[in-house]
Amino acid sequence: MKNTFIGQNPSVLWFLAALGAFTLGITLLSEVTGAGLISTSFVKVLGKTLCLCLVAIAMDVVWGYCGILSLGHFAFFGIGGYAIGMWLMYARTEGIVLDSLSSQVIPPTPQEISDAIGNQIFGVVGSSDFPMIWSFADSLFLQLAMVVLVPGLLALVFGWLAFRSRVTGVYLSILTQAMTLALSLYLFQNDSGLRGNNGLSGLQNIPGFEDTSQAALSVSFFVASALALAVGYVFFAWVVSGKMGSVVKGIRDNEARVRFLGYHVESYKLFIFTITAIVSGIAGALYYPQAGIINPGEIAPIASIYLAVWVAIGGRGRLYGAAIGAAFVSLLSSWFTGGGARNINLGFYTVQWTDWWLVLLGFSFVAVTLFFPKGIGGLFDYLVRKPQ
C-alpha cells in the first residue's frame, strides 16, 4: 500500500474529501438552492479563493519543490484571465450590437457589425479597429486554447533562455520580476490592444446565459473552480512524487550534485516552470469571470510577491500548505479590506484596517519566517506526526 500513489501521498485523499464536503456544503447553502444562507457575492469570493489556491499550489511546486523563486507566476494567471476575457467581452458586445442593429430596415453588413463592435470595445481608448491579438476573439475554442498556449509558450521561451544560461537564485527571481514588470507596463499603454488601464470589464455576464441568474452562475463557477483545484492538486501530487519528485527536490537541495549524477537539470526545471505557468493561466481563466474585471494592475510584480507570501505562510514544500495559505490570507484580506473588521479608535488615532492590512500581512510573513518556517502546513504535520 505504501508503494502506491495514495500511499506515498495520503494528503491527497484528505484534501479531496475536505474539498468535496466544502463544495457540497456551500452549494446547498447558496441562494440557488433556495436556502439563501450564503449570499451570491460570498459564493463568488469563495470561488475566486479556490482559484487562488490553485495558483498557490503551482507556485509551491516551482518554489517549494524545485527551488525556483518565481516572482512572475501571477503574470501567467493574469494572461489566462485576459485570454478568456477577450472572448467574453467580444461575444457580449456582439450580442448588444446585433440587438441594436436588428431594427434597421437594411440589414447591416459584416463590416458594419465589426466596426460597431470595435467602437464599443475600443472607443474608451479612442479607437475602433481590432488589434491583431483579437483575431480569434470570436472563437471560444481558440481563446480557451490561448489560455493554455500563451502562458505555456511565454514560460517555455523565458525558461529556456534563463535555464540554459544557468541563471539561479536571486538573479533568476529578479529576471522573473523584470518580465512581469515589462508585461504590466506594456499592458498599461492604450495601444497595447487590451484597453490599457481600463482593462476588460463586464466579464461576469456570460454570453448565452443572459437569462441565467448570477446566483446560478456563481455556483457553477464555484463548482468548476473546485473541480479544477482537485484535478490540479492530484496532478501536482503525482508530479512531485516518485522518481520525478525526487529529482525535482534534489535540484532544490543541491543542483550541482543532481547534474553530476547525470540528470539534465535544465529540462526538469523547464518542465516544472512551464507546466505551473499553464496551470496558473487556467486558474486565471476561472477567476476573472467571477471577479468581473481584469486590468494591468493584476499583473504587476506586487501580485506575484503576494503569491510567494501566501505560500510561505501556508508552508512551502507542502501542497496543502500552499492551498491553506492562499485561502487563509485571501479570506482575511477580504474581511479586513471589505469592512468586516471594525476600525479601532485609540483616541489619538483610528486604526483603519483598509490602510493597515498590508502592514499586518507583512508582520505575519516576517513572524512566520522567523518563528515558524514550516508555516501553517507545518502545524498539521505536527498534529499528525508527533515529534519523538
Stockholm file with secondary structure:
# STOCKHOLM 1.0

chainA/1-388         MKNTFIGQNPSVLWFLAALGAFTLGITLLSEVTGAGLISTSFVKVLGKTLCLCLVAIAMDVVWGYCGILSLGHFAFFGIGGYAIGMWLMYARTEGIVLDSLSSQVIPPTPQEISDAIGNQIFGVVGSSDFPMIWSFADSLFLQLAMVVLVPGLLALVFGWLAFRSRVTGVYLSILTQAMTLALSLYLFQNDSGLRGNNGLSGLQNIPGFEDTSQAALSVSFFVASALALAVGYVFFAWVVSGKMGSVVKGIRDNEARVRFLGYHVESYKLFIFTITAIVSGIAGALYYPQAGIINPGEIAPIASIYLAVWVAIGGRGRLYGAAIGAAFVSLLSSWFTGGGARNINLGFYTVQWTDWWLVLLGFSFVAVTLFFPKGIGGLFDYLVRKPQ
#=GR chainA/1-388 SS CTTSHHHHCTHHHHHHHHHHHHHHHHHHHBGGGTCCSBCHHHHHHHHHHHHHHHHHHHHHIIIIITCCCCSCHHHHHHHHHHHHHHHHHHHHHHHHHHHHHTTCSSCCCHHHHHHHHHHHHHGGGTCCSCCGGGTTTTCHHHHHHHHHHHHHHHHHHHHHHHHHTTCCHHHHHHHHHHHHHHHHHHHTSGGGSSCGGGCEECTTSCTTCTTSCHHHHHHHHHHHHHHHHHHHHHHHHHHTSHHHHHHHHHHHHCHHHHHHTTCCHHHHHHHHHHHHHHHHHHHHHHHHHHHCEECGGGGSHHHHHHHHHHHHHHCTTCHHHHHHHHHHHHHHHHHHHTTCSCCEECSSCEECHHHHHHHHHHHHHHHHHHHCTTHHHHHHHHHHSCCC
#=GC SS_cons         CTTSHHHHCTHHHHHHHHHHHHHHHHHHHBGGGTCCSBCHHHHHHHHHHHHHHHHHHHHHIIIIITCCCCSCHHHHHHHHHHHHHHHHHHHHHHHHHHHHHTTCSSCCCHHHHHHHHHHHHHGGGTCCSCCGGGTTTTCHHHHHHHHHHHHHHHHHHHHHHHHHTTCCHHHHHHHHHHHHHHHHHHHTSGGGSSCGGGCEECTTSCTTCTTSCHHHHHHHHHHHHHHHHHHHHHHHHHHTSHHHHHHHHHHHHCHHHHHHTTCCHHHHHHHHHHHHHHHHHHHHHHHHHHHCEECGGGGSHHHHHHHHHHHHHHCTTCHHHHHHHHHHHHHHHHHHHTTCSCCEECSSCEECHHHHHHHHHHHHHHHHHHHCTTHHHHHHHHHHSCCC
//
